[in-house]
């Protein structure tokens, strides 16, 4: 079997292309729309299908499907019963997705209202909600296609086939960009321009909806070509379905807590002020290194973790978890410090074009600075939860997640008045760092083979290297600031390139001096026999 680096390369490369094209999408959106009330309405409406999908079925599928499909779809010939179990799960999921999508279309006004409970002063609430509702009706169709994508990616991942799920989002982003580029206007679009079934309403609404539909279609084709067969058999009483429902109880609570926190945070950002857009764009940039560096590790580790948990190989499971946590930190810590130190030149370089103003850059950079501090905590937290899910334990993640969301909401309420979106980002970061520690300790208490002391030493060593890197980047970029002028255009590019060069060299050197062994192991270590 190839080393872990090769196994993750397919996922990391596909995810990188998907994230980069996603970044291109928000750049084009910012150039055309800017950071306005329309941008906030678009963000809230486009979040609606994600929120409903995650709330009612997405979290359930993400937490449970890969372990279930891993047990049903093994490398040997499927039994008659396992085929029926797979068919039953897919069939019932499709029925639920269709019902939820139809109900959501009807309930679009109430759904958008949740994201606009507390509009900014001076915003015409009626116009804002009318425009947002019109976009929401188009966007919620995505719920069905998100579900189909989740089913297909779980089927493929259970067979250790990661290509389609990692690469297909890029197609969705390209389609969205083409729709956005079709918008022609002599002036900056206004929120009133999407009322009354206008062309702009359909251009914005279909930009992401058509893309998500194509993404789902690509994965359906990949499943078909992989040889996985399916027949529509909605058997609600099948043992596999009952197992899925059993696992979903706590997962549903987990997702409810996340969505409550999301609604609170979005409303604290004063919908209509442009700060919702600032926070959302910062979060997309924040997720770029998470998706490229952390998701690929989590995606490729989960099938092995599920197999090791199923065979009760506690020592191998602990080794796999510890390795995954360390590798996640190894790659996300430099990204975390880099985003924090270089937030303004990065936002200026990437987004400050067309109708995206210098003030929009300041707002978005402040949000990114706060979020960046929690990148490693966020990534490690989500990876550790995969360990619980591999053991088909959804109750513990729910309880830990309650802690995370409570901390996030309380700190956000305390910090937002003084620091606006920076405070929201800091609240997010503190909540996830604390929760990552709690989740790791709890998992170790349930699996005594996990060596917390050794893991802590590794993480401290990596963090020290990251701090050294951040200091070097700050000193280096400050040294060239007077020479390159204001943080815009070529000056912003210069600062980013100088920061990346200094940061990369310093981080690798610091790791070498501190004796960090895991970077080399990442490329040479072979997967466990249990995962073959």
N, C-alpha and C positions, 0 to 999 in steps of 0.2 A: 504493500500500500504506500502511496506517496506520503511525504511529510505533511505536517499540519499546514505549513505555508502554502503548499501546492493545493491542498484541499480547499483552503480558504480563498485562493486566488480567483477562482471562477466567480464566487460570490462577491468578493471585494471589488473586482473589476466591474462586474455588472452593476453593483450597488453604486460604485463611483460614477459610472456613466449616467445612471438614473438620477443620482443626486445632482450631478453637474447640469444635466438638462433641466432638472427641477429648479436649480439656481438660475439658469437662463430664463426659465419661465417667469420667475418673480422679477428678474431684471426688466424683461419686456413689459410686464404688467406695471411696474413702477414708472417706467419711461412714459407709458401711455396714460395711466390713470393718476399717478402721483400718490401722495399720502393724504387722502381726503376722506370725507364722509362716505363717498362711494366705495373707496377702498375698504373701509371698515364694514360697510354693509356686505360687500362681496366676501370678505373674510368670514364674517359671522354666518352668512348663508352657506358658504362652502364648507364650513365646519359642521354644519347641521347633519349631513349624511354620515360624516365620520363619527360624530357623537352618538347618533341613534344606532348606527351599525355596531359600534363598540358596546353600547349600553345593552342592546337586546340580543346580539348574537356574536359579534366579533370577538369579544373577550373570551367567550366560551370556546369558540373555534380555535383561537390562538393558543389557549392554555391546554386544550385537551386533544386536539385532532392529531398532532404529530405522534404523541405517545400511543394513542389508540390505533392509528393507521400503521405505526411501526409494528405493533403486535399482530395486526390483521394482514398486513402486506409484508411478508418476509421474502427472502431471496429464493426460497423454494416454491414449489407449486402451491397455489392457494387451495385451501379446503373449500368445500361447498358452503360450510357455515361461515367461514371468514369472508367469503365473497358476498354472502347475504348480509353480513354485518356492515360491510363497507357500503353496499347498495342502500341499506336502510338509513345509515347516517347521512349520506349524500342526499337522498330523496327527501327526507324530513327537513334537512337544512334548506333545500331549495324551496319547499313549501313555505317555511317560515320567512325566508327572505322575500318572497313574492308578497306575502300578506303584509309584512312590516313596511315594504316599499309603498304599497297602495295606501295604507293607513297614513303614512308620513306625508304623502302628497296632499291628502285631504286636510291634515293637521298642520300644514306649513305655516299659517299665521301664528298659531300658538308656539310652534317650535322656534320661529325667529324671535318672537317676543321674549323668550328666555334669554337670548343673547343681547337684548336691548332693553333690559329692565331699567337701567340707569344711564340714559343717553347724556352726552356732554351738554353743558349749558350753551344755549344759542342754536342747538340743532333742532330742526323741524321734525319732531318725533313722528308725526303722521307720515310725512314723506319718507323718512328714513325707514320706517317699518313697512310701508307699502312697497318700496323698492326692494328691501331685503326679502320680503315674502315672495315677490315675483321671482327672484333668483332662487330662493329656497325650493320652490316647486319644481324647478328644473334640476337642481343639484341632488335632491333626495332620491332621484332615480338611480344614483350611483350606489345606493345601499345594496341593491341586488347584485350588481357587478363586483363590488367589494367582496361580498360573500362568496361568489363563484371563484374569485381569485384566491381567497383564503382556502377554500376546499381544494382547489387544484394545487396550490403551493404545498399544502400539507401532504397531499398524495405523493407529490414529486419528492419532497424532502424526506418522507419516510423511506423512499427508495434511494436516498442519497443522490438525487438529481436536482441540482440547485440552479441550473443555468436560466431557465425560463422565468422563474420567480424573481431572480435578481435583475434580469435585463429588461423584462417587459414594461416596467414603469417608465423607462426611457421613451418608449413609443407614446405613452400617454402624455408625457411632457412635450414631446415634439408636436403632437396634434394640438395641444393647448396653445403652444406658441404660434402655430399657424392661424388659429382662430383669432388670437389677440392681434396679430399683424394685419388681419383683415379689417380691423377697426380704422376707419378713416375719418378724421375730424380736423378742422382748422383751429380748434381750440381744445382746451383740456375738458374731457367729458365730465359732466355734472351728474349728481345723483338723480336729478329729475329726468335725465335722459334715458333712464331704464324703465320709466313708467309707461303704461299703456301698450304693452306688447311690442315695444320698439325693436328695431334691428339690433341696437346695442345690447338690449336685454338678452336676446338669443345668442349673440356672439359671445358674451360673457358667460351665460349659462351653459351653453354647449361646449365651451372651451375645455372644461375639465370633464364633463359628463361623457362626451364622446370618447375622450382619451381613456377614461377608466373602463369603458365598454370594450375598447380595442385591447387594452391590457388583459382583461378577462378572457377575451377570445384567443389571444396568443397562448395563454396558459391552458385553455381547454384543448387546443391543438397539440400542445406539448404532452399533456396527459394521454391523449389518444395515441400519439406516436410512441409513447413509452410502453405501450402494451397493456396498460391498466384498463380493464373493461368495467362497464357500468350498465345496470338496468334499473329502471325506475321502480323501486319496491318500498313504498312508505310504510314500513312495519313499526308502528310506535311501541310495540311490546317486545321488540327484539332486545336481547341482553346488551348488545353494543350500544343501542340507543339509551337504554336505562343507565348504562355506565356513563354515557355522555351527560345525561341529565343530572346524575349524581355529582359529577365533577363540576357541573355548571352552577350549582347553588351558590357556592362561595365566590366563584368567579364573577357571578352577576353582582354580588355585593361589592367586589373589588372595583368593577367598572362603574357602578353607581357612584362610589366615592370619588373616582377620577373625574366623572362628568360634573358632579357638584362643584368640585374644585375648579374645573375649567370655566363653568358658568360664572362663578364668583370672580375669578381672575379677569375674565373678559369684561365684566361689568365694572370692576375696579379701574380698568384702563380707560373708562369713559368713552363708550361707543359714539362714534361720530366726530371725535376729536382728532383722529388720525393715529392715536397712541395704540389702538388695537392693532392697526396695521403694522406699526413699529415693532410691537412685541411679537407679532406673528412672523414677520420677516426675519427678526433676530432669531426666533426659534427655529426657522428653517435653516438658517446658516449654522446654528448650534447643532442641529441634527446632521449636518453634512459629515463632519468627522465621526459622529456616532454611527451613522449608517455605513460609512466606508470601513471604519476601523473596528467597531464593536459588534455590529449586527452580523457581519460575516463570521466572526468567531462564534457567536451564540447560535447562529443557524447551523453551522457544521458540527458543533458540539452536541446539540440536543438529541439527535438520533442515537448517538453513542451513549449519552447519559441515560436515555430511556431504556436501552438494552441492558446496561450495567445495573440499573435499578431493578429491572425485571428479573435479573438473575441473582440479585442480592450480593453482587460483588462489591462490598462496601469499600474495600481498599482501593480498587481501581476507580470507583465512582469518586472517592475523595481526591485521588490524584488528578482525575480529569477536571473536577471542579476547581481545585487549587490552581491548576495550570491555566484554566480559562480565566479565572479572576485576575491572575498575575498578568497574563497576556493582554487582557482588556485594559488594565491600568497602564501597562507598558506603552501602549499605543495612544491612549486617550489623554494621559497626563500632559505630554508636550502640546497636544492640540488645545487642551484646556487653558494652559498658561499663555499659549500663543494667541488664542482668541481674545483673552483678557487684555494683554498688552497691546495688541494691534487692532483692537475693535474698530476704532475710528477710521484708520486708513483702509481697512478691509471693506467697511461699509461704503466709504467714499468711492473706492475703486470699483466695487461691484455694482452699486445701486445708484450713485448720484449722476444720473443721466436724464435728459428730457425733463419731464414734469416732476422728477424726484429731487426735491430742493435740498439745500445745505442744512436747513433746520430738520428736515426728515432724516438726514444722515446722523445728526446729533442725537435725535430721539432713538433711532434704531441702534446706534452704537452704545448708548447707555443701557438699553435692554440687553444687548449681546454681552456687555461686560459683566452684568449680574448673572446671566445664565451660564456664561463660560466657566465660572468658578465651580459649577456643579456637574460639569460634563462627565468626569470620571465617576462621581457618585451615582449619577443617573445610569451610566452604562453598566457599572458593576452591579447595581441594584437589580436591573432588568436581567442580567446574566444569572445572578444568584436565584432569582425567582424561577428561572428555567430549571434549576436543580430541584426545587419543590415540585414543579409540574411534571418533571421526569418521573418522580416518585408518586405521581397522581395525587399530590397533596395540594389542594386549592384553598383549604381553610387558613393555613398559616400565612400565605401571601395576602389574603384578604385582611387579616388582622394587622399585619405590618403596614399594609397600604393605608389603613385607617390612620395610623400614626403619621405616615408621610403626608397625607392630605390635610390632616388637622394642623400640623406644623406649618405647612405651606400657606393655608388660609389665614391662620392667626398672624403669621409674620407679614403676609401680604397686606392685611388690613392695617397693621402697625406701621409698615414702612412706606406705603404708597403715597400718603399725603406729603411726606417729606422728600421722597426720592423718585416719585412717579414710576416709570417703567423700570428704572434701575432697581428700585425697591422690590418690584415684582420678581425680577430676575434673581436678586439676592435671596428672597424668600424661597424660591424654587430650589436654588442651589443648596442652601442649608438643610432643607427638608430631605433632599435626596442623599446628601452625604451622611446624615444621621441614619437614615433608613437603610442605606447600603451596609453600614456597620452593624446595625441591628439584625438585618436579614442574614448576614454572614455568620454572626455569632449564633443565631438561632439554628441555622442549618448545621453548623458544627456541633451544636448540642445534640442534634438528632443523628449525627454521624460522627462518632468519636475518632474516626480515622483522619478527619481533617485537622491538620496541624496549624492551629491559629497562630502560634508563636512564629513559626517559619514563614507563614503567609504575611504576618505583620511586618517582619523584617524585610521581606521582598518589597512590600508596598512602601515602607519608609524609605528604602534605598532609591526606589524609582521616583518618589516624591521629592527627595533631596535633589536628584538630578534635574527634575523639572523646575525646581526653585532656582537652581544655578542657571538653568537655561533662560528663565524669565528675566532674571537680573541682567544677564548678558544681552538679551534682546532689547531691554529697556535702555541700557547704556548705549548700545550700538545705534539704535534708531534715534535717540536724543542727540547723538553726536552728528548725525547727518541732517537733523531738522532745520538748522539755520541755513544750510546750503541749498536745500530743495524747496523751501518756501511752504505755502499753505498746503494742508492735507487734501489735495484734490488732483485728479488727473495723473500726470507723470510723477508728481511728488508723492502721491499716495502709492503708486506702483513701486517707486524706489524704496519707500519705507517697508512695504510688505516684502519685497525681494531681499532687502538687507536683513530684515527680521527673520525670514525663513532660513537664509543662509547661516546667519550667526546662531540661530536657535538649533538648527539641525546638527551643526558641527559641535556645538557646546553640549547638547544633550547626549549625543553618542559618546563624546569624550568623557563626560561625567559618569555615564553608565560603565564605561570601560574601567575608569579609575576606581569606581565603587565595587567592581567585580560582579556586575549583573550578568547572570548566565542565560537568561531566558530568551534573549533575542536570537542567539545562535540555535538554541533548542527548538525554537519555533519552526525553523526550516528543516531541522534534521530529525526531530522526533517522529517515530512512526505511531500510527494509531494503535490502540490496544487490540489484542486478539479478540476481545469481546465484541469489538465494533466491526469485525470483518463479516 
